[in-house]
Amino acid sequence: MKDSQRTPEMFKRGCATAGMVITFQVLAVVCLWSLMAFLQRHFPSRPDKQILHASAQRTEKMKLVHDLQGKEALVNILLS
């Protein structure tokens, strides 16, 4: 193989192979960039402030409901 002559056909195949490899590498970079952009948009590392605020409000409401249920149970016991 080392001593064989390079024909124009072999040269064309080599160029086509190199072109495909470069094309696939560029395509891989674009796909990874797209995937990372999607993941960062839909799964942020820090939650949005509105989400945190809504979660805090929900926690407060749950505490109030729990307190009210406890007080209703105490009133029912006292009235029985």
mmCIF file of the N, C-alpha and C atoms, coordinates in Angstrom:
data_MODEL
# 
_entry.id   MODEL 
# 
loop_
_atom_site.group_PDB 
_atom_site.id 
_atom_site.type_symbol 
_atom_site.label_atom_id 
_atom_site.label_alt_id 
_atom_site.label_comp_id 
_atom_site.label_asym_id 
_atom_site.label_entity_id 
_atom_site.label_seq_id 
_atom_site.pdbx_PDB_ins_code 
_atom_site.Cartn_x 
_atom_site.Cartn_y 
_atom_site.Cartn_z 
_atom_site.occupancy 
_atom_site.B_iso_or_equiv 
_atom_site.pdbx_formal_charge 
_atom_site.auth_seq_id 
_atom_site.auth_comp_id 
_atom_site.auth_asym_id 
_atom_site.auth_atom_id 
_atom_site.pdbx_PDB_model_num 
ATOM 1   N N  . MET A 1 1  ? 0.826   -1.203 0.000  1.00 0.00 ? 1  MET A N  1 
ATOM 2   C CA . MET A 1 1  ? 0.000   0.000  0.000  1.00 0.00 ? 1  MET A CA 1 
ATOM 3   C C  . MET A 1 1  ? 0.863   1.257  0.000  1.00 0.00 ? 1  MET A C  1 
ATOM 4   N N  . LYS A 1 2  ? 1.999   1.177  0.696  1.00 0.00 ? 2  LYS A N  1 
ATOM 5   C CA . LYS A 1 2  ? 2.839   2.363  0.789  1.00 0.00 ? 2  LYS A CA 1 
ATOM 6   C C  . LYS A 1 2  ? 3.434   2.739  -0.575 1.00 0.00 ? 2  LYS A C  1 
ATOM 7   N N  . ASP A 1 3  ? 3.771   1.739  -1.335 1.00 0.00 ? 3  ASP A N  1 
ATOM 8   C CA . ASP A 1 3  ? 4.412   1.986  -2.628 1.00 0.00 ? 3  ASP A CA 1 
ATOM 9   C C  . ASP A 1 3  ? 3.415   2.211  -3.752 1.00 0.00 ? 3  ASP A C  1 
ATOM 10  N N  . SER A 1 4  ? 2.117   2.021  -3.499 1.00 0.00 ? 4  SER A N  1 
ATOM 11  C CA . SER A 1 4  ? 1.139   2.181  -4.564 1.00 0.00 ? 4  SER A CA 1 
ATOM 12  C C  . SER A 1 4  ? 0.966   3.645  -4.926 1.00 0.00 ? 4  SER A C  1 
ATOM 13  N N  . GLN A 1 5  ? 0.626   3.863  -6.162 1.00 0.00 ? 5  GLN A N  1 
ATOM 14  C CA . GLN A 1 5  ? 0.467   5.231  -6.644 1.00 0.00 ? 5  GLN A CA 1 
ATOM 15  C C  . GLN A 1 5  ? -0.896  5.778  -6.221 1.00 0.00 ? 5  GLN A C  1 
ATOM 16  N N  . ARG A 1 6  ? -0.894  7.059  -5.999 1.00 0.00 ? 6  ARG A N  1 
ATOM 17  C CA . ARG A 1 6  ? -2.165  7.717  -5.661 1.00 0.00 ? 6  ARG A CA 1 
ATOM 18  C C  . ARG A 1 6  ? -2.846  8.111  -6.960 1.00 0.00 ? 6  ARG A C  1 
ATOM 19  N N  . THR A 1 7  ? -3.978  7.521  -7.157 1.00 0.00 ? 7  THR A N  1 
ATOM 20  C CA . THR A 1 7  ? -4.729  7.832  -8.372 1.00 0.00 ? 7  THR A CA 1 
ATOM 21  C C  . THR A 1 7  ? -5.669  8.997  -8.081 1.00 0.00 ? 7  THR A C  1 
ATOM 22  N N  . PRO A 1 8  ? -6.150  9.666  -9.109 1.00 0.00 ? 8  PRO A N  1 
ATOM 23  C CA . PRO A 1 8  ? -7.112  10.754 -8.898 1.00 0.00 ? 8  PRO A CA 1 
ATOM 24  C C  . PRO A 1 8  ? -8.370  10.286 -8.168 1.00 0.00 ? 8  PRO A C  1 
ATOM 25  N N  . GLU A 1 9  ? -8.753  9.030  -8.413 1.00 0.00 ? 9  GLU A N  1 
ATOM 26  C CA . GLU A 1 9  ? -9.934  8.490  -7.730 1.00 0.00 ? 9  GLU A CA 1 
ATOM 27  C C  . GLU A 1 9  ? -9.688  8.393  -6.218 1.00 0.00 ? 9  GLU A C  1 
ATOM 28  N N  . MET A 1 10 ? -8.507  7.950  -5.822 1.00 0.00 ? 10 MET A N  1 
ATOM 29  C CA . MET A 1 10 ? -8.172  7.856  -4.395 1.00 0.00 ? 10 MET A CA 1 
ATOM 30  C C  . MET A 1 10 ? -8.126  9.246  -3.759 1.00 0.00 ? 10 MET A C  1 
ATOM 31  N N  . PHE A 1 11 ? -7.596  10.196 -4.516 1.00 0.00 ? 11 PHE A N  1 
ATOM 32  C CA . PHE A 1 11 ? -7.528  11.571 -4.011 1.00 0.00 ? 11 PHE A CA 1 
ATOM 33  C C  . PHE A 1 11 ? -8.935  12.131 -3.785 1.00 0.00 ? 11 PHE A C  1 
ATOM 34  N N  . LYS A 1 12 ? -9.847  11.868 -4.708 1.00 0.00 ? 12 LYS A N  1 
ATOM 35  C CA . LYS A 1 12 ? -11.225 12.328 -4.574 1.00 0.00 ? 12 LYS A CA 1 
ATOM 36  C C  . LYS A 1 12 ? -11.905 11.685 -3.368 1.00 0.00 ? 12 LYS A C  1 
ATOM 37  N N  . ARG A 1 13 ? -11.656 10.378 -3.185 1.00 0.00 ? 13 ARG A N  1 
ATOM 38  C CA . ARG A 1 13 ? -12.254 9.695  -2.033 1.00 0.00 ? 13 ARG A CA 1 
ATOM 39  C C  . ARG A 1 13 ? -11.722 10.256 -0.717 1.00 0.00 ? 13 ARG A C  1 
ATOM 40  N N  . GLY A 1 14 ? -10.435 10.540 -0.685 1.00 0.00 ? 14 GLY A N  1 
ATOM 41  C CA . GLY A 1 14 ? -9.830  11.103 0.533  1.00 0.00 ? 14 GLY A CA 1 
ATOM 42  C C  . GLY A 1 14 ? -10.418 12.475 0.862  1.00 0.00 ? 14 GLY A C  1 
ATOM 43  N N  . CYS A 1 15 ? -10.576 13.297 -0.159 1.00 0.00 ? 15 CYS A N  1 
ATOM 44  C CA . CYS A 1 15 ? -11.163 14.628 0.051  1.00 0.00 ? 15 CYS A CA 1 
ATOM 45  C C  . CYS A 1 15 ? -12.617 14.519 0.487  1.00 0.00 ? 15 CYS A C  1 
ATOM 46  N N  . ALA A 1 16 ? -13.355 13.588 -0.114 1.00 0.00 ? 16 ALA A N  1 
ATOM 47  C CA . ALA A 1 16 ? -14.762 13.404 0.255  1.00 0.00 ? 16 ALA A CA 1 
ATOM 48  C C  . ALA A 1 16 ? -14.879 12.921 1.699  1.00 0.00 ? 16 ALA A C  1 
ATOM 49  N N  . THR A 1 17 ? -13.982 12.010 2.088  1.00 0.00 ? 17 THR A N  1 
ATOM 50  C CA . THR A 1 17 ? -14.002 11.504 3.467  1.00 0.00 ? 17 THR A CA 1 
ATOM 51  C C  . THR A 1 17 ? -13.682 12.621 4.457  1.00 0.00 ? 17 THR A C  1 
ATOM 52  N N  . ALA A 1 18 ? -12.682 13.423 4.152  1.00 0.00 ? 18 ALA A N  1 
ATOM 53  C CA . ALA A 1 18 ? -12.328 14.541 5.035  1.00 0.00 ? 18 ALA A CA 1 
ATOM 54  C C  . ALA A 1 18 ? -13.480 15.547 5.113  1.00 0.00 ? 18 ALA A C  1 
ATOM 55  N N  . GLY A 1 19 ? -14.123 15.809 4.006  1.00 0.00 ? 19 GLY A N  1 
ATOM 56  C CA . GLY A 1 19 ? -15.267 16.726 3.991  1.00 0.00 ? 19 GLY A CA 1 
ATOM 57  C C  . GLY A 1 19 ? -16.421 16.206 4.837  1.00 0.00 ? 19 GLY A C  1 
ATOM 58  N N  . MET A 1 20 ? -16.672 14.890 4.764  1.00 0.00 ? 20 MET A N  1 
ATOM 59  C CA . MET A 1 20 ? -17.747 14.306 5.580  1.00 0.00 ? 20 MET A CA 1 
ATOM 60  C C  . MET A 1 20 ? -17.416 14.397 7.068  1.00 0.00 ? 20 MET A C  1 
ATOM 61  N N  . VAL A 1 21 ? -16.159 14.110 7.416  1.00 0.00 ? 21 VAL A N  1 
ATOM 62  C CA . VAL A 1 21 ? -15.761 14.164 8.827  1.00 0.00 ? 21 VAL A CA 1 
ATOM 63  C C  . VAL A 1 21 ? -15.939 15.574 9.366  1.00 0.00 ? 21 VAL A C  1 
ATOM 64  N N  . ILE A 1 22 ? -15.498 16.573 8.613  1.00 0.00 ? 22 ILE A N  1 
ATOM 65  C CA . ILE A 1 22 ? -15.644 17.970 9.061  1.00 0.00 ? 22 ILE A CA 1 
ATOM 66  C C  . ILE A 1 22 ? -17.115 18.343 9.169  1.00 0.00 ? 22 ILE A C  1 
ATOM 67  N N  . THR A 1 23 ? -17.929 17.914 8.200  1.00 0.00 ? 23 THR A N  1 
ATOM 68  C CA . THR A 1 23 ? -19.361 18.210 8.229  1.00 0.00 ? 23 THR A CA 1 
ATOM 69  C C  . THR A 1 23 ? -20.024 17.606 9.459  1.00 0.00 ? 23 THR A C  1 
ATOM 70  N N  . PHE A 1 24 ? -19.685 16.347 9.762  1.00 0.00 ? 24 PHE A N  1 
ATOM 71  C CA . PHE A 1 24 ? -20.272 15.692 10.940 1.00 0.00 ? 24 PHE A CA 1 
ATOM 72  C C  . PHE A 1 24 ? -19.805 16.340 12.240 1.00 0.00 ? 24 PHE A C  1 
ATOM 73  N N  . GLN A 1 25 ? -18.581 16.814 12.284 1.00 0.00 ? 25 GLN A N  1 
ATOM 74  C CA . GLN A 1 25 ? -18.099 17.499 13.483 1.00 0.00 ? 25 GLN A CA 1 
ATOM 75  C C  . GLN A 1 25 ? -18.857 18.809 13.703 1.00 0.00 ? 25 GLN A C  1 
ATOM 76  N N  . VAL A 1 26 ? -19.064 19.565 12.641 1.00 0.00 ? 26 VAL A N  1 
ATOM 77  C CA . VAL A 1 26 ? -19.827 20.814 12.747 1.00 0.00 ? 26 VAL A CA 1 
ATOM 78  C C  . VAL A 1 26 ? -21.263 20.509 13.165 1.00 0.00 ? 26 VAL A C  1 
ATOM 79  N N  . LEU A 1 27 ? -21.860 19.493 12.581 1.00 0.00 ? 27 LEU A N  1 
ATOM 80  C CA . LEU A 1 27 ? -23.218 19.101 12.933 1.00 0.00 ? 27 LEU A CA 1 
ATOM 81  C C  . LEU A 1 27 ? -23.306 18.672 14.402 1.00 0.00 ? 27 LEU A C  1 
ATOM 82  N N  . ALA A 1 28 ? -22.298 17.957 14.882 1.00 0.00 ? 28 ALA A N  1 
ATOM 83  C CA . ALA A 1 28 ? -22.280 17.535 16.289 1.00 0.00 ? 28 ALA A CA 1 
ATOM 84  C C  . ALA A 1 28 ? -22.210 18.740 17.223 1.00 0.00 ? 28 ALA A C  1 
ATOM 85  N N  . VAL A 1 29 ? -21.407 19.727 16.883 1.00 0.00 ? 29 VAL A N  1 
ATOM 86  C CA . VAL A 1 29 ? -21.313 20.939 17.715 1.00 0.00 ? 29 VAL A CA 1 
ATOM 87  C C  . VAL A 1 29 ? -22.650 21.668 17.746 1.00 0.00 ? 29 VAL A C  1 
ATOM 88  N N  . VAL A 1 30 ? -23.302 21.788 16.605 1.00 0.00 ? 30 VAL A N  1 
ATOM 89  C CA . VAL A 1 30 ? -24.594 22.470 16.547 1.00 0.00 ? 30 VAL A CA 1 
ATOM 90  C C  . VAL A 1 30 ? -25.643 21.707 17.367 1.00 0.00 ? 30 VAL A C  1 
ATOM 91  N N  . CYS A 1 31 ? -25.642 20.392 17.280 1.00 0.00 ? 31 CYS A N  1 
ATOM 92  C CA . CYS A 1 31 ? -26.611 19.582 18.047 1.00 0.00 ? 31 CYS A CA 1 
ATOM 93  C C  . CYS A 1 31 ? -26.366 19.708 19.542 1.00 0.00 ? 31 CYS A C  1 
ATOM 94  N N  . LEU A 1 32 ? -25.112 19.659 19.962 1.00 0.00 ? 32 LEU A N  1 
ATOM 95  C CA . LEU A 1 32 ? -24.805 19.807 21.391 1.00 0.00 ? 32 LEU A CA 1 
ATOM 96  C C  . LEU A 1 32 ? -25.187 21.190 21.896 1.00 0.00 ? 32 LEU A C  1 
ATOM 97  N N  . TRP A 1 33 ? -24.923 22.217 21.098 1.00 0.00 ? 33 TRP A N  1 
ATOM 98  C CA . TRP A 1 33 ? -25.295 23.570 21.499 1.00 0.00 ? 33 TRP A CA 1 
ATOM 99  C C  . TRP A 1 33 ? -26.814 23.675 21.645 1.00 0.00 ? 33 TRP A C  1 
ATOM 100 N N  . SER A 1 34 ? -27.537 23.092 20.703 1.00 0.00 ? 34 SER A N  1 
ATOM 101 C CA . SER A 1 34 ? -28.991 23.131 20.759 1.00 0.00 ? 34 SER A CA 1 
ATOM 102 C C  . SER A 1 34 ? -29.517 22.389 21.989 1.00 0.00 ? 34 SER A C  1 
ATOM 103 N N  . LEU A 1 35 ? -28.952 21.221 22.271 1.00 0.00 ? 35 LEU A N  1 
ATOM 104 C CA . LEU A 1 35 ? -29.365 20.448 23.438 1.00 0.00 ? 35 LEU A CA 1 
ATOM 105 C C  . LEU A 1 35 ? -29.091 21.214 24.727 1.00 0.00 ? 35 LEU A C  1 
ATOM 106 N N  . MET A 1 36 ? -27.929 21.826 24.838 1.00 0.00 ? 36 MET A N  1 
ATOM 107 C CA . MET A 1 36 ? -27.591 22.577 26.051 1.00 0.00 ? 36 MET A CA 1 
ATOM 108 C C  . MET A 1 36 ? -28.522 23.791 26.219 1.00 0.00 ? 36 MET A C  1 
ATOM 109 N N  . ALA A 1 37 ? -28.829 24.471 25.133 1.00 0.00 ? 37 ALA A N  1 
ATOM 110 C CA . ALA A 1 37 ? -29.737 25.614 25.215 1.00 0.00 ? 37 ALA A CA 1 
ATOM 111 C C  . ALA A 1 37 ? -31.118 25.164 25.685 1.00 0.00 ? 37 ALA A C  1 
ATOM 112 N N  . PHE A 1 38 ? -31.596 24.035 25.164 1.00 0.00 ? 38 PHE A N  1 
ATOM 113 C CA . PHE A 1 38 ? -32.896 23.503 25.573 1.00 0.00 ? 38 PHE A CA 1 
ATOM 114 C C  . PHE A 1 38 ? -32.890 23.146 27.053 1.00 0.00 ? 38 PHE A C  1 
ATOM 115 N N  . LEU A 1 39 ? -31.871 22.432 27.499 1.00 0.00 ? 39 LEU A N  1 
ATOM 116 C CA . LEU A 1 39 ? -31.820 21.994 28.897 1.00 0.00 ? 39 LEU A CA 1 
ATOM 117 C C  . LEU A 1 39 ? -31.702 23.178 29.852 1.00 0.00 ? 39 LEU A C  1 
ATOM 118 N N  . GLN A 1 40 ? -30.909 24.172 29.488 1.00 0.00 ? 40 GLN A N  1 
ATOM 119 C CA . GLN A 1 40 ? -30.763 25.336 30.366 1.00 0.00 ? 40 GLN A CA 1 
ATOM 120 C C  . GLN A 1 40 ? -32.036 26.161 30.419 1.00 0.00 ? 40 GLN A C  1 
ATOM 121 N N  . ARG A 1 41 ? -32.788 26.194 29.346 1.00 0.00 ? 41 ARG A N  1 
ATOM 122 C CA . ARG A 1 41 ? -34.032 26.965 29.343 1.00 0.00 ? 41 ARG A CA 1 
ATOM 123 C C  . ARG A 1 41 ? -35.120 26.268 30.161 1.00 0.00 ? 41 ARG A C  1 
ATOM 124 N N  . HIS A 1 42 ? -35.234 24.953 30.023 1.00 0.00 ? 42 HIS A N  1 
ATOM 125 C CA . HIS A 1 42 ? -36.324 24.233 30.680 1.00 0.00 ? 42 HIS A CA 1 
ATOM 126 C C  . HIS A 1 42 ? -35.968 23.698 32.055 1.00 0.00 ? 42 HIS A C  1 
ATOM 127 N N  . PHE A 1 43 ? -34.681 23.604 32.369 1.00 0.00 ? 43 PHE A N  1 
ATOM 128 C CA . PHE A 1 43 ? -34.245 23.132 33.684 1.00 0.00 ? 43 PHE A CA 1 
ATOM 129 C C  . PHE A 1 43 ? -33.148 24.057 34.202 1.00 0.00 ? 43 PHE A C  1 
ATOM 130 N N  . PRO A 1 44 ? -33.509 25.284 34.607 1.00 0.00 ? 44 PRO A N  1 
ATOM 131 C CA . PRO A 1 44 ? -32.477 26.229 35.043 1.00 0.00 ? 44 PRO A CA 1 
ATOM 132 C C  . PRO A 1 44 ? -31.825 25.776 36.344 1.00 0.00 ? 44 PRO A C  1 
ATOM 133 N N  . SER A 1 45 ? -30.589 26.236 36.558 1.00 0.00 ? 45 SER A N  1 
ATOM 134 C CA . SER A 1 45 ? -29.876 25.849 37.777 1.00 0.00 ? 45 SER A CA 1 
ATOM 135 C C  . SER A 1 45 ? -30.468 26.560 38.991 1.00 0.00 ? 45 SER A C  1 
ATOM 136 N N  . ARG A 1 46 ? -30.972 27.781 38.797 1.00 0.00 ? 46 ARG A N  1 
ATOM 137 C CA . ARG A 1 46 ? -31.651 28.502 39.881 1.00 0.00 ? 46 ARG A CA 1 
ATOM 138 C C  . ARG A 1 46 ? -33.104 28.691 39.492 1.00 0.00 ? 46 ARG A C  1 
ATOM 139 N N  . PRO A 1 47 ? -34.017 28.376 40.392 1.00 0.00 ? 47 PRO A N  1 
ATOM 140 C CA . PRO A 1 47 ? -35.429 28.579 40.064 1.00 0.00 ? 47 PRO A CA 1 
ATOM 141 C C  . PRO A 1 47 ? -35.743 30.065 39.887 1.00 0.00 ? 47 PRO A C  1 
ATOM 142 N N  . ASP A 1 48 ? -36.754 30.330 39.113 1.00 0.00 ? 48 ASP A N  1 
ATOM 143 C CA . ASP A 1 48 ? -37.200 31.693 38.878 1.00 0.00 ? 48 ASP A CA 1 
ATOM 144 C C  . ASP A 1 48 ? -37.745 32.291 40.165 1.00 0.00 ? 48 ASP A C  1 
ATOM 145 N N  . LYS A 1 49 ? -37.621 33.601 40.341 1.00 0.00 ? 49 LYS A N  1 
ATOM 146 C CA . LYS A 1 49 ? -38.098 34.262 41.561 1.00 0.00 ? 49 LYS A CA 1 
ATOM 147 C C  . LYS A 1 49 ? -39.606 34.087 41.746 1.00 0.00 ? 49 LYS A C  1 
ATOM 148 N N  . GLN A 1 50 ? -40.352 34.076 40.646 1.00 0.00 ? 50 GLN A N  1 
ATOM 149 C CA . GLN A 1 50 ? -41.796 33.905 40.745 1.00 0.00 ? 50 GLN A CA 1 
ATOM 150 C C  . GLN A 1 50 ? -42.137 32.516 41.273 1.00 0.00 ? 50 GLN A C  1 
ATOM 151 N N  . ILE A 1 51 ? -41.378 31.526 40.852 1.00 0.00 ? 51 ILE A N  1 
ATOM 152 C CA . ILE A 1 51 ? -41.625 30.166 41.329 1.00 0.00 ? 51 ILE A CA 1 
ATOM 153 C C  . ILE A 1 51 ? -41.334 30.080 42.819 1.00 0.00 ? 51 ILE A C  1 
ATOM 154 N N  . LEU A 1 52 ? -40.229 30.704 43.254 1.00 0.00 ? 52 LEU A N  1 
ATOM 155 C CA . LEU A 1 52 ? -39.894 30.695 44.680 1.00 0.00 ? 52 LEU A CA 1 
ATOM 156 C C  . LEU A 1 52 ? -40.962 31.404 45.499 1.00 0.00 ? 52 LEU A C  1 
ATOM 157 N N  . HIS A 1 53 ? -41.461 32.527 44.987 1.00 0.00 ? 53 HIS A N  1 
ATOM 158 C CA . HIS A 1 53 ? -42.485 33.284 45.699 1.00 0.00 ? 53 HIS A CA 1 
ATOM 159 C C  . HIS A 1 53 ? -43.773 32.465 45.814 1.00 0.00 ? 53 HIS A C  1 
ATOM 160 N N  . ALA A 1 54 ? -44.178 31.817 44.724 1.00 0.00 ? 54 ALA A N  1 
ATOM 161 C CA . ALA A 1 54 ? -45.393 31.000 44.744 1.00 0.00 ? 54 ALA A CA 1 
ATOM 162 C C  . ALA A 1 54 ? -45.232 29.822 45.704 1.00 0.00 ? 54 ALA A C  1 
ATOM 163 N N  . SER A 1 55 ? -44.046 29.245 45.734 1.00 0.00 ? 55 SER A N  1 
ATOM 164 C CA . SER A 1 55 ? -43.797 28.126 46.644 1.00 0.00 ? 55 SER A CA 1 
ATOM 165 C C  . SER A 1 55 ? -43.879 28.586 48.100 1.00 0.00 ? 55 SER A C  1 
ATOM 166 N N  . ALA A 1 56 ? -43.339 29.758 48.391 1.00 0.00 ? 56 ALA A N  1 
ATOM 167 C CA . ALA A 1 56 ? -43.396 30.287 49.759 1.00 0.00 ? 56 ALA A CA 1 
ATOM 168 C C  . ALA A 1 56 ? -44.844 30.574 50.161 1.00 0.00 ? 56 ALA A C  1 
ATOM 169 N N  . GLN A 1 57 ? -45.633 31.130 49.239 1.00 0.00 ? 57 GLN A N  1 
ATOM 170 C CA . GLN A 1 57 ? -47.040 31.396 49.536 1.00 0.00 ? 57 GLN A CA 1 
ATOM 171 C C  . GLN A 1 57 ? -47.795 30.098 49.794 1.00 0.00 ? 57 GLN A C  1 
ATOM 172 N N  . ARG A 1 58 ? -47.518 29.083 48.988 1.00 0.00 ? 58 ARG A N  1 
ATOM 173 C CA . ARG A 1 58 ? -48.184 27.799 49.166 1.00 0.00 ? 58 ARG A CA 1 
ATOM 174 C C  . ARG A 1 58 ? -47.823 27.196 50.522 1.00 0.00 ? 58 ARG A C  1 
ATOM 175 N N  . THR A 1 59 ? -46.578 27.327 50.938 1.00 0.00 ? 59 THR A N  1 
ATOM 176 C CA . THR A 1 59 ? -46.144 26.805 52.235 1.00 0.00 ? 59 THR A CA 1 
ATOM 177 C C  . THR A 1 59 ? -46.866 27.526 53.365 1.00 0.00 ? 59 THR A C  1 
ATOM 178 N N  . GLU A 1 60 ? -46.998 28.837 53.244 1.00 0.00 ? 60 GLU A N  1 
ATOM 179 C CA . GLU A 1 60 ? -47.704 29.607 54.278 1.00 0.00 ? 60 GLU A CA 1 
ATOM 180 C C  . GLU A 1 60 ? -49.168 29.183 54.357 1.00 0.00 ? 60 GLU A C  1 
ATOM 181 N N  . LYS A 1 61 ? -49.803 28.998 53.207 1.00 0.00 ? 61 LYS A N  1 
ATOM 182 C CA . LYS A 1 61 ? -51.210 28.569 53.194 1.00 0.00 ? 61 LYS A CA 1 
ATOM 183 C C  . LYS A 1 61 ? -51.358 27.196 53.841 1.00 0.00 ? 61 LYS A C  1 
ATOM 184 N N  . MET A 1 62 ? -50.416 26.302 53.552 1.00 0.00 ? 62 MET A N  1 
ATOM 185 C CA . MET A 1 62 ? -50.489 24.971 54.142 1.00 0.00 ? 62 MET A CA 1 
ATOM 186 C C  . MET A 1 62 ? -50.338 25.036 55.661 1.00 0.00 ? 62 MET A C  1 
ATOM 187 N N  . LYS A 1 63 ? -49.465 25.925 56.146 1.00 0.00 ? 63 LYS A N  1 
ATOM 188 C CA . LYS A 1 63 ? -49.298 26.086 57.590 1.00 0.00 ? 63 LYS A CA 1 
ATOM 189 C C  . LYS A 1 63 ? -50.582 26.609 58.225 1.00 0.00 ? 63 LYS A C  1 
ATOM 190 N N  . LEU A 1 64 ? -51.213 27.580 57.574 1.00 0.00 ? 64 LEU A N  1 
ATOM 191 C CA . LEU A 1 64 ? -52.459 28.139 58.105 1.00 0.00 ? 64 LEU A CA 1 
ATOM 192 C C  . LEU A 1 64 ? -53.559 27.078 58.148 1.00 0.00 ? 64 LEU A C  1 
ATOM 193 N N  . VAL A 1 65 ? -53.680 26.298 57.083 1.00 0.00 ? 65 VAL A N  1 
ATOM 194 C CA . VAL A 1 65 ? -54.701 25.246 57.051 1.00 0.00 ? 65 VAL A CA 1 
ATOM 195 C C  . VAL A 1 65 ? -54.437 24.225 58.146 1.00 0.00 ? 65 VAL A C  1 
ATOM 196 N N  . HIS A 1 66 ? -53.185 23.855 58.335 1.00 0.00 ? 66 HIS A N  1 
ATOM 197 C CA . HIS A 1 66 ? -52.828 22.884 59.366 1.00 0.00 ? 66 HIS A CA 1 
ATOM 198 C C  . HIS A 1 66 ? -53.166 23.438 60.765 1.00 0.00 ? 66 HIS A C  1 
ATOM 199 N N  . ASP A 1 67 ? -52.849 24.727 60.977 1.00 0.00 ? 67 ASP A N  1 
ATOM 200 C CA . ASP A 1 67 ? -53.175 25.351 62.268 1.00 0.00 ? 67 ASP A CA 1 
ATOM 201 C C  . ASP A 1 67 ? -54.679 25.386 62.495 1.00 0.00 ? 67 ASP A C  1 
ATOM 202 N N  . LEU A 1 68 ? -55.434 25.743 61.452 1.00 0.00 ? 68 LEU A N  1 
ATOM 203 C CA . LEU A 1 68 ? -56.889 25.811 61.586 1.00 0.00 ? 68 LEU A CA 1 
ATOM 204 C C  . LEU A 1 68 ? -57.483 24.433 61.870 1.00 0.00 ? 68 LEU A C  1 
ATOM 205 N N  . GLN A 1 69 ? -56.968 23.411 61.223 1.00 0.00 ? 69 GLN A N  1 
ATOM 206 C CA . GLN A 1 69 ? -57.461 22.057 61.467 1.00 0.00 ? 69 GLN A CA 1 
ATOM 207 C C  . GLN A 1 69 ? -57.187 21.646 62.906 1.00 0.00 ? 69 GLN A C  1 
ATOM 208 N N  . GLY A 1 70 ? -56.014 22.016 63.404 1.00 0.00 ? 70 GLY A N  1 
ATOM 209 C CA . GLY A 1 70 ? -55.688 21.699 64.795 1.00 0.00 ? 70 GLY A CA 1 
ATOM 210 C C  . GLY A 1 70 ? -56.612 22.426 65.763 1.00 0.00 ? 70 GLY A C  1 
ATOM 211 N N  . LYS A 1 71 ? -56.919 23.695 65.476 1.00 0.00 ? 71 LYS A N  1 
ATOM 212 C CA . LYS A 1 71 ? -57.812 24.468 66.337 1.00 0.00 ? 71 LYS A CA 1 
ATOM 213 C C  . LYS A 1 71 ? -59.242 23.930 66.286 1.00 0.00 ? 71 LYS A C  1 
ATOM 214 N N  . GLU A 1 72 ? -59.694 23.523 65.078 1.00 0.00 ? 72 GLU A N  1 
ATOM 215 C CA . GLU A 1 72 ? -61.043 22.953 64.964 1.00 0.00 ? 72 GLU A CA 1 
ATOM 216 C C  . GLU A 1 72 ? -61.141 21.655 65.758 1.00 0.00 ? 72 GLU A C  1 
ATOM 217 N N  . ALA A 1 73 ? -60.101 20.850 65.718 1.00 0.00 ? 73 ALA A N  1 
ATOM 218 C CA . ALA A 1 73 ? -60.106 19.601 66.476 1.00 0.00 ? 73 ALA A CA 1 
ATOM 219 C C  . ALA A 1 73 ? -60.146 19.897 67.971 1.00 0.00 ? 73 ALA A C  1 
ATOM 220 N N  . LEU A 1 74 ? -59.425 20.909 68.405 1.00 0.00 ? 74 LEU A N  1 
ATOM 221 C CA . LEU A 1 74 ? -59.411 21.273 69.823 1.00 0.00 ? 74 LEU A CA 1 
ATOM 222 C C  . LEU A 1 74 ? -60.795 21.784 70.258 1.00 0.00 ? 74 LEU A C  1 
ATOM 223 N N  . VAL A 1 75 ? -61.439 22.597 69.403 1.00 0.00 ? 75 VAL A N  1 
ATOM 224 C CA . VAL A 1 75 ? -62.772 23.120 69.728 1.00 0.00 ? 75 VAL A CA 1 
ATOM 225 C C  . VAL A 1 75 ? -63.756 21.962 69.786 1.00 0.00 ? 75 VAL A C  1 
ATOM 226 N N  . ASN A 1 76 ? -63.680 21.027 68.856 1.00 0.00 ? 76 ASN A N  1 
ATOM 227 C CA . ASN A 1 76 ? -64.574 19.863 68.874 1.00 0.00 ? 76 ASN A CA 1 
ATOM 228 C C  . ASN A 1 76 ? -64.398 19.042 70.152 1.00 0.00 ? 76 ASN A C  1 
ATOM 229 N N  . ILE A 1 77 ? -63.167 18.896 70.587 1.00 0.00 ? 77 ILE A N  1 
ATOM 230 C CA . ILE A 1 77 ? -62.903 18.128 71.823 1.00 0.00 ? 77 ILE A CA 1 
ATOM 231 C C  . ILE A 1 77 ? -63.491 18.866 73.021 1.00 0.00 ? 77 ILE A C  1 
ATOM 232 N N  . LEU A 1 78 ? -63.294 20.180 73.052 1.00 0.00 ? 78 LEU A N  1 
ATOM 233 C CA . LEU A 1 78 ? -63.779 20.966 74.181 1.00 0.00 ? 78 LEU A CA 1 
ATOM 234 C C  . LEU A 1 78 ? -65.310 21.002 74.221 1.00 0.00 ? 78 LEU A C  1 
ATOM 235 N N  . LEU A 1 79 ? -65.964 21.029 73.049 1.00 0.00 ? 79 LEU A N  1 
ATOM 236 C CA . LEU A 1 79 ? -67.411 21.088 73.002 1.00 0.00 ? 79 LEU A CA 1 
ATOM 237 C C  . LEU A 1 79 ? -68.079 19.730 73.244 1.00 0.00 ? 79 LEU A C  1 
ATOM 238 N N  . SER A 1 80 ? -67.303 18.669 73.094 1.00 0.00 ? 80 SER A N  1 
ATOM 239 C CA . SER A 1 80 ? -67.888 17.328 73.278 1.00 0.00 ? 80 SER A CA 1 
ATOM 240 C C  . SER A 1 80 ? -68.161 17.011 74.732 1.00 0.00 ? 80 SER A C  1 
# 
